[in-house]
């Protein structure tokens, strides 16, 4: 009796699209993380002490402690702290994603790494055409595209974003 395995087949076209989307997200996150400006949106809309704050009577300490001005200031501080925590969590998630993509590229074989660094890892506005890149790398056209396909699939598996064909899509 012979063992047979029914392994799922990778949908290469959908996987390439997923990797392309992941690389675009990588570039977006890099731009966001590279921005050195302070997060001004965190303090937008938070008011300072209002001009029509009433002065509490000295005979009631409880009124002084619980004045609406103090409650508003405390609520504003809590809101700022929550926004800062959300911003920090988002920044950490973006950094983890950027590091995962960069690590996936670093783990590629040498030529695949060179191909990816000169094509997809370059910002969209600075990308050059494949017909310019493959002669620079010293590869023939077929080897270049084969290397690029393997690299894209390896990145997909490293990031766990590969797409499999469904059972009903029997192409063979």
C-alpha positions in Angstrom: 0.0 0.0 0.0 1.4 3.3 -1.0 1.1 6.5 1.0 -0.3 9.6 -0.9 -0.5 13.1 0.3 -3.1 15.5 -0.8 -1.1 18.7 -0.4 -2.8 22.0 -1.3 -1.5 23.8 -4.4 -0.3 27.4 -4.1 -2.2 29.9 -6.3 0.9 31.8 -7.6 -1.1 34.7 -9.1 -3.0 35.4 -5.9 0.1 34.9 -3.8 2.1 37.4 -6.0 -0.8 39.9 -5.5 -0.7 39.4 -1.7 3.1 39.9 -1.6 2.7 43.1 -3.8 0.1 44.4 -1.3 2.3 43.5 1.6 5.3 45.3 0.1 3.1 48.4 -0.5 2.0 48.3 3.1 5.6 47.9 4.1 6.5 51.1 2.3 3.5 52.9 3.8 4.6 51.9 7.3 8.2 52.9 6.6 7.1 56.3 5.6 5.0 56.6 8.7 7.8 55.5 11.0 10.3 57.7 9.3 8.2 60.7 10.0 10.0 62.5 12.8 7.2 65.1 13.5 5.5 64.9 16.9 2.0 63.4 16.8 0.1 66.6 16.9 -3.2 64.9 16.3 -3.1 63.6 19.9 -3.6 67.0 21.5 -6.0 68.4 18.9 -9.3 69.4 20.3 -8.2 69.3 24.0 -9.2 72.5 25.7 -7.3 74.4 28.3 -9.1 76.1 31.3 -12.2 77.8 30.2 -12.6 81.5 30.5 -16.0 81.3 32.4 -14.8 79.1 35.2 -16.6 80.0 38.4 -14.7 80.4 41.6 -15.8 78.0 44.3 -16.8 79.3 47.7 -14.1 78.9 50.3 -16.6 77.3 52.8 -17.1 74.2 50.7 -13.8 72.3 50.1 -15.8 69.4 48.4 -17.0 71.8 45.7 -13.5 73.1 45.1 -12.2 69.5 44.6 -15.1 68.4 42.4 -15.4 71.5 40.3 -16.2 70.9 36.6 -12.9 72.4 35.6 -10.9 69.8 37.5 -13.0 67.0 36.2 -12.6 68.3 32.6 -8.8 68.6 33.0 -8.6 65.0 34.4 -10.8 63.7 31.6 -8.6 65.4 29.1 -5.4 63.9 30.6 -7.0 60.4 30.6 -8.0 60.9 26.9 -4.4 62.0 26.0 -3.0 59.0 27.9 -5.3 56.6 26.1 -4.4 58.1 22.7 -0.7 57.9 23.5 -1.1 54.2 24.4 -3.0 53.5 21.2 -0.4 55.4 19.2 2.4 53.4 20.8 0.7 50.1 20.2 0.1 51.0 16.6 3.7 52.1 16.2 5.0 48.8 17.7 2.8 46.8 15.4 4.1 48.8 12.4 7.7 48.3 13.5 7.1 44.5 13.9 5.6 44.3 10.4 8.5 46.3 8.8 11.0 44.1 10.6 9.3 40.9 9.5 9.4 42.0 5.8 13.0 43.1 6.1 13.9 39.8 7.8 12.1 37.8 5.0 14.2 39.6 2.4 17.5 39.1 4.4 16.8 35.4 4.6 16.6 35.0 0.8 19.6 33.6 -1.2 22.0 36.2 -2.4 20.7 36.7 -6.0 17.1 36.7 -4.9 17.9 39.2 -2.3 19.6 41.4 -4.8 16.6 41.2 -7.1 14.2 42.0 -4.4 16.2 44.9 -3.1 16.5 46.4 -6.6 12.8 45.9 -7.5 10.1 45.7 -4.9 12.0 47.0 -1.8 12.6 50.3 -3.6 10.0 53.0 -3.1 7.5 53.1 -6.0 8.6 56.5 -7.3 12.3 55.4 -7.5 11.7 52.0 -9.1 13.3 51.2 -12.4 12.1 48.9 -15.1 13.0 45.2 -15.0 14.7 45.6 -18.4 17.2 48.0 -16.8 17.8 45.9 -13.7 18.5 42.4 -15.0 21.6 43.5 -17.1 23.0 45.4 -14.1 22.7 42.2 -11.9 24.5 40.2 -14.6 21.5 37.9 -15.2 19.8 36.8 -18.4 16.2 37.7 -18.7 14.8 34.2 -18.0 17.1 33.7 -14.9 16.0 37.2 -13.6 12.3 36.5 -13.8 12.7 33.0 -12.4 14.7 34.4 -9.5 12.1 37.1 -8.9 9.3 34.5 -8.9 11.1 32.3 -6.3 11.9 35.3 -4.2 8.3 36.5 -4.1 7.1 33.0 -3.2 9.7 32.7 -0.4 8.7 36.1 1.0 5.0 35.0 0.9 5.9 31.8 2.9 8.1 33.8 5.3 5.3 36.3 6.0 2.6 33.5 5.9 0.5 35.3 3.3 0.6 32.5 0.7 -2.7 31.8 -1.0 -3.8 28.3 -1.8 -6.1 27.1 -4.6 -9.5 25.9 -3.4 -10.6 22.3 -4.0 -12.8 23.2 -6.9 -10.0 24.9 -8.9 -8.4 21.8 -10.5 -6.4 23.3 -13.4 -4.6 20.1 -14.3 
